[in-house]
Amino acid sequence: MNLRSLAGSGATALLVGLVVVMLIGQQLGQPILLGFVLTGSMNAEPATMAPGDGFVAVPPSLAGDVEEGDVVTFEARELQGGGLTTHRIVGETDEGYITRGDANPFTDQDGPEPPVRESQIAAVALQLDGEVVVIPKIGLLVLGMQEAFSIGASALSGMPGLGGLADGDVGTSMVAVGLLLLAYSVVAEMVGGERGRPDRSERSRSRRSETSAVLVLVVILLLITVPATASMVVPSGTNDITIVSSQTPSGNPTVIERGGSVEYTYNFTNDGFVPRIAVVEAASTGVDVSHSALVAGRGETASSTVTIHAPNETGAYVRSVGEWQYVQFLPASVILALHAIHPFVAVAAINAVIVVIVTAVYVVAVGLEPFRFRDRNRDVGLADRVRRRIRKWL
């Protein structure tokens, strides 16, 4: 493979990866690496993001403290019936942030939307020199693929074992596709053997009909690691509990006699196929957690006791409990040690293990020689077809 072909395959793999990441984020209601806007509320200076334009979505834990001027994606409670909204922070109060779309004449809080709290913020748009980094029209490609997936899911949902497609279980579906593609590559190599490999002279005459085995490997890795990452990052976050420190005791668990405390059971249920670990921690003052590390196998539930303390002063206060979830591809002690450094270090290490295992199986069973996919009508490689179709969409 020459340098130009390698660059083209790399660009195609990158674009496919970005679209897959955005599609997963759209389905799970959580921007992952990239987000995009659906309305014209930000289509004005200074952001000028038209419907379908994308942006780099930075997790709040990496972006640091948000401030006035930042463009954030938050879980709205009232705007358009609730859901993810991308607007700019234009002010701050004791109750939370004031937000407004750059093209809107009024703030969101002039309407029914309450001030935005830290726990509602899902992502912060990357800005360079004070300007949002905008990726034009990439969201339109994601919406097109999402529509295609919905049509395909509806058509296939009646088949045995594929009912989860109709329920929107995109992560599980993508992992299944990735594993099927890996299995197909291994079986094709075992059955085809050397018959599917051209010699050097033939390869030089039919390069356009070759598909990079590395590109296939990248697609497989994306189909497996992106949902795995989403399954760890999306459920993780901070749960806010508003309590009232009262002069007198009450039967309401959120109304606590001043200086007193209340206990409740924190349950972690693993609905996946792989054992998972949840790290439950106090994310504010006035919170104690009895057992921080909860390990649950498939279909199991692990519990901890969380104690909420009320201050001696009366009034309303917010208490927060943080939770991070990890698939257990490493020993629990290793995951906990990496989590202590930073949650994303643990996520990266788990992904590295998945990448190493899948790559090793692929290389040993399939190798890295190019695949040849012939068309009876046209001698055009699969990678070239994908690139042409993407250019047509754009």
N, C-alpha and C positions, 0 to 999 in steps of 0.2 A: 504494500500500500504506500503510494507516494505521499509527500507532505500535504499537497492540496486535498487529496482524498481523505487523509487523516484529519485535517482541519474541518472539512465538511462534515465528517462523521461526528467529530467532537461538538461542532455547533448544533447539529441535529440532536445529539444526546442531551446537550444542555437545555435546548428549547423544550424538548419532550419532558425533561426533568422538571423544569419550571412550571410547565402546564399541569403536570401530574400533581405537583405540590399545591398549586392553587386550587385544583379540582378537589383534592382531599380537604383543604382548608374550607372551601365553600360548602362541602357536604357536612363537615363536622362543626360548622359555625365558629371557626377559629382560624384567623389568618396564620399561615405557616410560611415563613420566608417572604412571601409576596401576598398582597391583597389588591383589591380593585374596587372602584365605586360603581354603583348601579344607577345613580340619579345625577342630576345636574347641580346639586346643592353646593358642590365644590368647584364648579366650572366658572371661576372668576379669579381675579388677582387676589392674593399672590400665588395660590396653588395652581389654578387653571387646570383642574382635572375633569375632563369630559367623561360622560358615561362610558364605561368600558376601560378607562385608563387605569393602569396599575401603579403600585408603589411598593417600595421595600418595607416589609413589616418587621420591626424590631420588637422582640419580646420585652415587656415592661421591666423584667428583672435585669435585662442587659442595658436598656435605655437609661436607667437611673430615674431620678426624680423628674416627673413631667412638670412643665411650667407654662406660663402664658406664651402663646405663639406656636406651641407644639400641635401637630395634627395627630389625633389619636383615633383608633377604632375602639368603640366601647359598646357594651351590651345595653342598648336603650331599653327603658321600661315602658315608655308610652309612644315614642315616635314611630309612626307607621305601624302601630300594633306591637312594637318591641322588636328586638333583634339587633344585629350588628349595624352600627352607624359610624361613618368616618367624618368627623368634623374637627374644627380647630378650637383649642382652648383659648378663650378670650378673657377669662377672669377666674377668681377663686374666692370662695367663701368658707365659713366654718363648716358648712354642710357638704361641700364638695366643689367641683369645677363647673364653670359656666362655659358652654360650648355653642358654636355657631358655624354653619356652613358659610364658606367665603362668598357664595352667591345669594345667601339669605339676608333679608333686611333685619330680621329679629333673631335673638338668641333662642336656643332650644328651651331654655328655662322661662322665657316669656310665655311659652305655651305650657302644656301639661307635664313636660319632662322635668323631673326633679334634678338637682345638682348631681353631677357624675362623681361617684366615689372611686377611689383607687382600685378597689376590687372589681369594678365594672370594666376597667380598661384592659383590652385584650392585646393591643399592639400599638406601637408608636411609629409613625411614618418617618423614614430616614430623611434628614435634611442636610444639605451641603451648602455652606455659606448662607444659611437661612432660607433656602428654597427646597421644597419637597422634590425628591428624585422621582420623576414621573416616567412610567413606561407606557407609551401610547398603545391603546387598543388591545393590549394582551388579554384583558378580561373578556373581550368578545370571543376570542378563541376558546377560553375556558367555558363560557356559556354554551358555545356550540358543541363542545365535547360533552358537557353535562347533559344537553338535550339528547345527543346521540346515545349517551349511556342510558338515559331514562327510557328511550325508545327500545334499545336493545334489552334492557332489564325487563320491560313489560313483555317483550316477545319471549324471553327465556324463562320468566318466573314460573311458568307452568310446568317446566321440566323438573323431574325428581332431583332433589338436592340443591336446586337453584332458587328456592323460594326467598332466600335472604336478599337476593338482588332487588326484588320489588320493594323490600323494606328499606332500601337505601343503605345497606350495609356495605359501603364502598370500600372501607379498609379491609374487611375480610375478603371481599371479592378480589381486590387487587393482590393481596397475598396469595390467594388461590391461583390467580392468573400467573403470578410470578413463579410459583412452585410448578405449575403445569408447564410453563415455558422452559423451566430448568429441566424438568423430567423429559419433555419432548426433545430438548437438545441432546440429553444423554442417550435417549433411546435412538434418535436419528444417527448419532455417532456410532453406536453399537451395531445398528443394522446396516448403515451405509458404508461404514468403514472408509477405506481409501477411495471407494468409487465416487464419493462426493467431493473429493479433493482434487483440484486440477494440478498437473505438473507445472513447472515454472513457465515453459513455453506456452502452454494453453492458458495459464493465468494471465500472461502478458497480453494475450489476444482478447481476453474476455473480462477485463477488469470491471467493466460497468455492470456485469451480472453478479458481482461478488458483494456479499454483505459482511461487514466486519464482525468477527466473533466477539471482539471487545465491546462493540456497540450493543450486541445482544446481551452481553454480561451486564453492562451498565443499566440497560432497561430492566433486567431481572432484579438487580440490586435495588433500583428505585422502587419497583413494585412491591418489594418486601420491606425495605428499611423505612420508606416514607410512612406507611401505615403504622409500622412499629413505633416510630418516633411520635406520631400523632397520638397513639394509644397511651403513651407515657406523658406527653406534654399537655394535651387537651384537658384530661380530667384533673390535672394538678392545678393548684392555685390556693387562694385564701378564701375562707368562708367567714363572713362577718355576721356577728350576732349582736343586735342592739338590746341592751338590758336597761332596766330602770332601777336605780338605787333609791329605795323607798324608806319612809319613816317606819312603816309597819309591814309585817310579812304578808304574803299573798300566795294564793294557789297557782297563780300564773308563773311558770318557770322562768320567764324573762323579767319578772318583777322580784327583786331580791332585797331583803332588808339590808339597810346600809351597814357595811362592815361584814356582812354575811357572805355565804357562798352557796352554790347549787351544783350538783353533779349530774352528768348525763352520760349515756353510753354512746360512744362513737363507733359505728360499724363500718367495716370495709369489706365489700363483697367482690370477689373475682368472678366476672362473667365470661372471661376469656378461656383459651385453651392452655395457656402457659402459666405456670405459677408466677405470682406477682407479689411485690413488696410495696407497702405504703409506709411512708415516713410521715407521721403526724406530729406536728410541733406547734408550740405557742407562737403566734405571730403578733401578739400584742401583750401589754401588761395585763395582769389580772386573770391569767389563764395558766393552768397546770395540766399536763398530760401524763397519765400514769405509765403507759407503755408507748414509746415513740415508734418502734418498728413493728409493723403488722405484716405477717406473712400468710398468704392464703393460696391454696391450690385451686385447681379448676372447680368452680361451683361452691367454694368454701367461703365462709365469712369469719373474719378476725375482728376482735373488739378491743377497745381501750376505754378508759374512763377519763373524761375531761371535766375539770373543775373550773367553774366560772366564779370569780370573786367580784363583789361590789365594793366600791370605795366607801369611805366614811361620809363623804359628801353626797347629798341627794342629787338626782338629775339623771339624764339619759347618757349612756356611755356605749361605745362600740368595743366589743371583744372579738378577736380574730384567731382562727385556727388554720394553720397552713397544712397542706397535704401534697406530697409528691409521690407519684406512682412509677414503678419500674417493673419491666418484665425480667424474670429471674434467669438471665443467661449467664450470670456470674454468681459466685457464692454470696450469700446475704451479707457476710462480714465485709467483703470487698465493696459491694454496692454502698453499704452504709459509710465506709471510709471515704469513698469517692464523693458521696453526697455531702459529707462534712466539708469537703473542699468547695464544691459548688454543685447544685443539681445538674447543670448542663454537662459537667465533667462525667458524672455517672451515666447520663444519657449517651454521651459520645462514646464512652467505653463499651457500653452494651451494643451500640450500633457497630462499633469496630469488630466485636466478636461475631456478630451476624455476618458482616461483610467478609471476614476471614473465612468463616465456615462455608458460606455459599460460593465464594471465589475458589476455594480449595477444591470443593466438589466439582465445580464447573471445569477448572483447568485440568484436573486429573482425568475426568471422564470425557471431556469434549476437546480440550486444547484451545489454542488461540489462532488456529489457521482460519482463513476466511471461509464463510459458508457460500455456497452457490445456489441461487434460486433462479431457475430458468423459466422463461415465459414462452409458450409456443408461438405467440404472435409477435412479441417484442422482446429484444434482448436487453432489457433494462433491469438493473439491480434493485433489490428491495429498498436499500438506503436511498437511492436516487428517487424512487417513487415517493417515499415518505417526504423527502426534501421538496419535491415538486408540489405535492399536495399541500404542504405547509405554506409554501410561497403563494399558492393559489388562494388559501384562506386569508393570508395577510394582504 
